[in-house]
Amino acid sequence: EPEWKWIRRQQIAAKALKVGEAMPQLALPPIEDAGPGAPNGDSGRTTEDWINKFWDDAGLVSDEMLQQIYARILAQESIAPGSCSMRTLLALRYLDHKTANLFAMIAPYVMSDAWIPNDTNLQTTFGITYGQIFELDDAGLVDSYSLTTTTFEGDPSIVRWGGRALRLNNAAGLTVPAYLLKRAGCELAKVAQVDRNPAYFFRVANWLKSKRANLEMAWTEDPPVNEALQWMPVPPDAPG
């Protein structure tokens, strides 16, 4: 086997160790209902087939951004075995730098690692275009069909966004237009390292509020270790 494959694997393994040291084991304490969307791992364990496939593909990756994605996938898989599917590895194999960068641009707008609000005002304000969604559909990451929706089933329901969360009361049965991430997109969103604009979080909260008059909501963020969640009212207008 060529030495360059071994070198690339070592580079990704080293990056994964650094990522694993910095990656939080849990984003927020478990909450009764995680809301609509993100799938779980298939089996709770990493199979030999997955390991062989991962390292076979990793040895082909020279691009720095793509190596970082592989490293984060590996770190996440080591923390939560079974969290990355073979389908995601297949999507990664054909991911190029341009598409990876595009997904990084979209990732800050993904809610619960699973869906992007389909709202013209939100998209215009934060620079999300249908062309971007369509390209990510072609890469097997996002469903670009404009009539898809996501439905809240629990009461309360929880919408996660990075280290923050919305708690929705009276949300059961509420359906909103959304672009849904495909399996590979959901799993990549979980490990994506992105800069987040708090104004977007509150704008989405108020957008959801506009969909049902009696919807009640509060928000929280990651508390310091050993401290309880502090739920706060959502401001009527997005800050900033």
Disulfide bonds with the S-S distance in Angstrom:
none
